[in-house]
Amino acid sequence: MGHPGHRLAARPLHRRTDRPMSQPLRDVRSRDWPAGTTAAPAVVILLHGYGSNEHDLTGLMPALGLTLPWASLRAPVELGNGGAAWFPITTPGNPGVEPVAAATETIWAWIDTHLAAGTLVVPIGFSQGGLMVSQLLRTRPDRVLAPVVLGGFVLGAAQPGDEALAGSRPPVFWGRGALDKVIGEPAITRTSAYLPQHATLVERVYPGLAHGINDAELGDVREFLTQHVGVSTIPA
């Protein structure tokens, strides 16, 4: 993506691929990696949407202004033309459980390889990457801090951390465009039912925004992260 104030282009929904997931995940990282990961209380993990790549969300970091190291991961399913996905799309907004579980394990494998066991992760994801953010929270909630779901949704299947989340209700940001036609109403309804019961939810719906991210949303995410991550920020 370009300037963080620009909308992210909607990606084609029905491209299919049978190409297998590859290991290890490719990534791009902040300049202070790896030294910064040992001193920081947490590390930001960026998870792009369907058909995009590991460079797509890196432009968000200057706007958010967090003094945390970050890594942006490339999804493991190659789609061609530089794009990738966390899992193939069958029914939009209602993915299969097994492909999502495999993608979740792949992300955790990267985290376990590149971060110390005690380092928390602050996952920020858009669209399909937003679903993966929720998966990280729902599988290992003790490792996740202040997750941010942008234009995403939750999986319609029970996950290992759901019971713990119902008791702890950690802060979660969920933002989406009021004109988003990519994430269908069933997925929104499912997410609207799940998150208030398993998180202290900060929900924002942006008038005039389709399937993308705008400056207003970035400002709200910045405020959310500054409050809940508890790190200093650079001037906007």
Sequence and secondary structure as in RCSB ss.txt:
>XXXX:A:sequence
MGHPGHRLAARPLHRRTDRPMSQPLRDVRSRDWPAGTTAAPAVVILLHGYGSNEHDLTGLMPALGLTLPWASLRA
PVELGNGGAAWFPITTPGNPGVEPVAAATETIWAWIDTHLAAGTLVVPIGFSQGGLMVSQLLRTRPDRVLAPVVL
GGFVLGAAQPGDEALAGSRPPVFWGRGALDKVIGEPAITRTSAYLPQHATLVERVYPGLAHGINDAELGDVREFL
TQHVGVSTIPA
>XXXX:A:secstr
  STTS      S         SS  EEE TTTTHHHHHSSEEEEEE  TTB TTTTTTHHHHH B S EEEE  
SEEEETTEEESS  SSTT   HHHHHHHHHHHHHHHHHHS TT EEEEEEETHHHHHHHHHHHH GGGB S EEE
S    SS  TTHHHHHHH  EEEEEEETT  SS HHHHHHHHHHHHHHSEEEEEEETT  SS  HHHHHHHHHHH
HHHH   B   
